């Protein structure tokens, strides 16, 4: 009831006045790339010393462009809290009570509600200033009690096509437990317990019973031993898996017999994309045919696509990649095979001998019905939220 009241109040606020945008909001400053001339907008209002965009798989901005969520970090604490820009009220709000949000929270694309997973369960928070945290579910009763700790309930929260469930790829000590939770009731249904770390799970946008999930490197909870992503007897790198409810996960061999990383679903759910190597580029896997193809052979570390699969954004490390290295960020127009640099030099955040624990990569993503790109820009010794309008990039790459 309280959430409904807050949403009604916010809807009336939108009707009461014109909504601002990153281009017009008093909280953003124009930023022009010195080499390409591409214009972006930096969130200049600070509610925390470090303000960071989301990991690329979950959109941080609502469909209508009203709410933009971002991470807040207050050193020396490494705990992430949250902030949100409300473009209807032209306000930046800080929520210190939202803590321990994990790798990527989920933003409801219609309401702007934020969902996140901690070792104590899954929670929800309204973007309204008066909002408070509500628990969606606790730790499922079927989870074993940790000898050391419950590392995560979910790597990235993603919602199924029916908007009724979240997928949880949990880790308790050295046990990996996957399943879904009903958002309305908190009821949990287990899918399976892999013998290797499965995470980066993402519900299909069209199939309630399918997830894209990955084997990931991990450290033994008790010995510290490093477990790398394996290759099977045929030499196939075991990163990419498709999992149908009630069935065993099925391995997808990366293109060209190589490796794969940083994958995501197409908006229509008919395919998924990933960053390929050592023959670099963005690769596409077609679910109907099993065929794979290269979208671009530009070296890409993290990438994302528009809803019509015509436009892509990706980042590329400058020199050796490590947590805090320098980056470039690019926009690629698939229709014309043209590329333009959004950020020609996202400066080194910290030296290689002292890697950051905050994951300050750009992680670009396309949001708000393909109107903007959101990424992290490291300037003046701080992480900043950068928003780049998409339409001028299309014009530049015609």
Helices and strands as residue ranges (DSSP letters): H 2-16, E 28-32, E 39-43, E 50-52, E 67-73, E 80-86, E 91-95, E 106-107, E 114-118, E 121-125, E 134-137, E 150-152, E 165-172, E 175-182, E 188-192, E 198-203, E 210-215, E 218-219, E 226-227, E 240-244, E 250-252, G 255-257, E 259-265, E 271-277, E 281-286, E 292-296, E 303-305, E 311-318, E 326-333, E 338-346, G 352-354, E 365-367, E 372-379, E 382-389, H 391-396
